[in-house]
Protein backbone atom coordinates (compact mmCIF):
# COMPACT_ATOMS: atom_id res chain seq x y z
CA UNK A 1 0.00 0.00 0.00
CA UNK A 2 3.04 2.24 0.05
CA UNK A 3 3.71 2.93 -3.62
CA UNK A 4 6.73 5.14 -4.35
CA UNK A 5 8.74 6.35 -1.36
CA UNK A 6 7.89 10.02 -1.94
CA UNK A 7 4.17 9.24 -1.92
CA UNK A 8 4.55 7.26 1.28
CA UNK A 9 6.39 10.13 2.98
CA UNK A 10 3.76 12.62 1.82
CA UNK A 11 0.97 10.37 3.13
CA UNK A 12 2.78 9.89 6.42
CA UNK A 13 3.26 13.65 6.82
CA UNK A 14 -0.31 14.52 5.83
CA UNK A 15 -1.89 11.90 8.09
CA UNK A 16 0.46 12.64 11.00
CA UNK A 17 -0.25 16.38 10.76
CA UNK A 18 -3.99 15.64 10.66
CA UNK A 19 -3.64 13.48 13.77
CA UNK A 20 -1.75 16.23 15.60
CA UNK A 21 -4.35 18.82 14.61
CA UNK A 22 -7.14 16.52 15.83
CA UNK A 23 -5.38 16.16 19.19
CA UNK A 24 -5.11 19.94 19.48
CA UNK A 25 -8.79 20.27 18.54
CA UNK A 26 -9.64 17.64 21.13
CA UNK A 27 -8.03 19.76 23.86
CA UNK A 28 -10.17 22.79 22.91
CA UNK A 29 -13.52 21.08 22.42
CA UNK A 30 -15.96 19.30 24.67
CA UNK A 31 -18.66 16.67 24.37
CA UNK A 32 -19.40 15.12 21.01
CA UNK A 33 -16.89 17.30 19.14
CA UNK A 34 -14.15 16.12 21.49
CA UNK A 35 -15.01 12.46 20.90
CA UNK A 36 -15.09 13.06 17.15
CA UNK A 37 -11.69 14.75 17.25
CA UNK A 38 -10.31 11.80 19.23
CA UNK A 39 -11.62 9.31 16.68
CA UNK A 40 -10.13 11.35 13.87
CA UNK A 41 -6.77 11.53 15.68
CA UNK A 42 -6.68 7.73 15.97
CA UNK A 43 -7.48 7.47 12.26
CA UNK A 44 -4.82 10.01 11.31
CA UNK A 45 -2.06 8.38 13.33
CA UNK A 46 -3.07 4.90 12.20
CA UNK A 47 -3.01 5.94 8.56
CA UNK A 48 0.38 7.57 9.11
CA UNK A 49 1.73 4.36 10.63
CA UNK A 50 0.40 2.26 7.74
CA UNK A 51 1.97 4.68 5.23
CA UNK A 52 5.46 4.40 6.73
CA UNK A 53 7.81 3.57 3.84
CA UNK A 54 9.08 -0.01 3.99
CA UNK A 55 12.65 1.22 3.41
CA UNK A 56 12.49 2.87 6.85
CA UNK A 57 10.83 0.04 8.72
CA UNK A 58 9.66 -3.25 7.33
CA UNK A 59 6.64 -4.13 9.41
CA UNK A 60 6.62 -7.59 10.97
CA UNK A 61 3.98 -9.92 9.62
CA UNK A 62 1.92 -9.65 12.80
CA UNK A 63 1.64 -5.84 12.54
CA UNK A 64 -1.19 -6.09 10.02
CA UNK A 65 -3.21 -8.09 12.55
CA UNK A 66 -2.61 -5.34 15.10
CA UNK A 67 -3.81 -2.70 12.61
CA UNK A 68 -6.89 -4.81 11.85
CA UNK A 69 -7.64 -5.20 15.57
CA UNK A 70 -7.20 -1.49 16.36
CA UNK A 71 -9.35 -0.37 13.46
CA UNK A 72 -11.83 -3.17 14.12
CA UNK A 73 -12.25 -1.76 17.64
CA UNK A 74 -12.61 1.73 16.15
CA UNK A 75 -15.27 0.38 13.76
CA UNK A 76 -17.18 -1.18 16.67
CA UNK A 77 -17.02 2.12 18.55
CA UNK A 78 -18.25 3.99 15.47
CA UNK A 79 -21.02 1.43 15.02
CA UNK A 80 -22.23 2.08 18.55
CA UNK A 81 -22.38 5.84 17.86
CA UNK A 82 -23.66 5.82 14.27
CA UNK A 83 -27.22 6.58 15.35
CA UNK A 84 -26.05 9.99 16.65
CA UNK A 85 -25.26 11.42 13.25
CA UNK A 86 -24.01 11.00 9.71
CA UNK A 87 -20.37 11.75 10.44
CA UNK A 88 -20.18 8.65 12.63
CA UNK A 89 -21.16 6.63 9.58
CA UNK A 90 -18.11 8.09 7.81
CA UNK A 91 -15.93 7.03 10.77
CA UNK A 92 -17.40 3.53 10.52
CA UNK A 93 -16.69 3.27 6.80
CA UNK A 94 -13.18 4.71 7.22
CA UNK A 95 -12.38 2.24 10.00
CA UNK A 96 -13.74 -0.66 7.97
CA UNK A 97 -11.61 0.48 5.00
CA UNK A 98 -8.54 0.41 7.24
CA UNK A 99 -9.44 -3.10 8.48
CA UNK A 100 -9.90 -4.19 4.86
CA UNK A 101 -6.50 -2.81 3.83
CA UNK A 102 -4.79 -4.43 6.82
CA UNK A 103 -6.38 -7.81 6.05
CA UNK A 104 -5.34 -7.56 2.40
CA UNK A 105 -1.79 -6.68 3.38
CA UNK A 106 -1.68 -9.59 5.84
CA UNK A 107 -2.84 -12.16 3.30
CA UNK A 108 -0.18 -14.73 2.38
CA UNK A 109 -0.71 -14.05 -1.33
CA UNK A 110 0.50 -10.49 -0.81
CA UNK A 111 3.72 -11.35 0.97
CA UNK A 112 5.46 -8.77 3.13
CA UNK A 113 4.72 -5.90 0.78
CA UNK A 114 2.19 -7.26 -1.65
CA UNK A 115 0.23 -4.99 -3.89
CA UNK A 116 3.04 -2.46 -4.22
CA UNK A 117 4.03 -3.12 -7.77
CA UNK A 118 2.49 -1.73 -10.90
CA UNK A 119 -0.13 -4.05 -12.28
CA UNK A 120 -0.53 -6.06 -9.11
CA UNK A 121 -4.03 -6.67 -7.84
CA UNK A 122 -4.79 -6.80 -4.17
CA UNK A 123 -8.03 -7.27 -2.37
CA UNK A 124 -11.46 -7.79 -3.79
CA UNK A 125 -11.91 -5.40 -6.73
CA UNK A 126 -15.60 -4.83 -5.95
CA UNK A 127 -14.88 -3.89 -2.32
CA UNK A 128 -11.93 -1.73 -3.27
CA UNK A 129 -14.01 -0.02 -5.97
CA UNK A 130 -16.90 0.62 -3.58
CA UNK A 131 -14.54 2.13 -0.99
CA UNK A 132 -12.89 4.26 -3.67
CA UNK A 133 -16.28 5.49 -4.92
CA UNK A 134 -17.44 6.36 -1.42
CA UNK A 135 -14.29 8.33 -0.65
CA UNK A 136 -14.40 10.17 -4.00
CA UNK A 137 -17.96 11.29 -3.24
CA UNK A 138 -16.96 12.25 0.30
CA UNK A 139 -13.98 14.29 -0.95
CA UNK A 140 -16.09 16.12 -3.52
CA UNK A 141 -18.89 16.81 -1.04
CA UNK A 142 -16.50 18.00 1.67
CA UNK A 143 -14.55 20.12 -0.80
CA UNK A 144 -17.67 21.96 -1.89
CA UNK A 145 -18.48 22.72 1.75
CA UNK A 146 -15.18 24.61 1.99
CA UNK A 147 -16.19 27.07 -0.72
CA UNK A 148 -17.52 30.16 1.05
CA UNK A 149 -21.05 31.13 0.12
CA UNK A 150 -20.98 34.49 1.85
CA UNK A 151 -18.48 36.45 3.87
CA UNK A 152 -19.20 35.77 7.54
CA UNK A 153 -19.91 38.72 9.80
CA UNK A 154 -17.00 39.79 11.95
CA UNK A 155 -17.40 38.34 15.37
CA UNK A 156 -15.19 37.39 18.24
CA UNK A 157 -12.06 35.62 17.03
CA UNK A 158 -12.05 31.88 17.50
CA UNK A 159 -9.07 29.74 18.32
CA UNK A 160 -7.61 28.24 15.16
CA UNK A 161 -7.90 24.73 16.62
CA UNK A 162 -11.68 25.03 16.86
CA UNK A 163 -12.41 26.70 13.52
CA UNK A 164 -14.95 24.55 11.65
CA UNK A 165 -13.25 24.97 8.27
CA UNK A 166 -10.00 23.58 9.70
CA UNK A 167 -11.85 20.47 10.86
CA UNK A 168 -13.26 20.09 7.33
CA UNK A 169 -9.77 20.47 5.83
CA UNK A 170 -8.50 17.80 8.22
CA UNK A 171 -11.30 15.42 7.21
CA UNK A 172 -10.76 16.21 3.55
CA UNK A 173 -7.03 15.54 3.75
CA UNK A 174 -7.57 12.20 5.50
CA UNK A 175 -10.16 11.19 2.89
CA UNK A 176 -7.69 12.09 0.13
CA UNK A 177 -5.03 10.04 1.91
CA UNK A 178 -7.48 7.14 2.15
CA UNK A 179 -8.04 7.39 -1.61
CA UNK A 180 -4.30 7.29 -2.22
CA UNK A 181 -3.90 4.27 0.06
CA UNK A 182 -6.74 2.41 -1.64
CA UNK A 183 -5.40 3.18 -5.11
CA UNK A 184 -1.94 1.87 -4.21
CA UNK A 185 -3.29 -1.18 -2.38
Buried (B, 14 or more C-beta within 10 A) or exposed (E): BBBEEEBBBBBBEBBBBBBBBBBBBBEBBEEEBBBBBBBBBBBBBBBBBBBBBBEEEEBEEEBBBBBBEBBBEBBEBBBEBBEEEEBBBBBBBBBBBBBBBBBBBBEEEBEEEBBBEEEEEBBEEEBBEEBBEBBBEBBEEBBEEEEEEEEEEEEEEEEEBBEEEBBBBBBBBBBBBBBBBBEBB
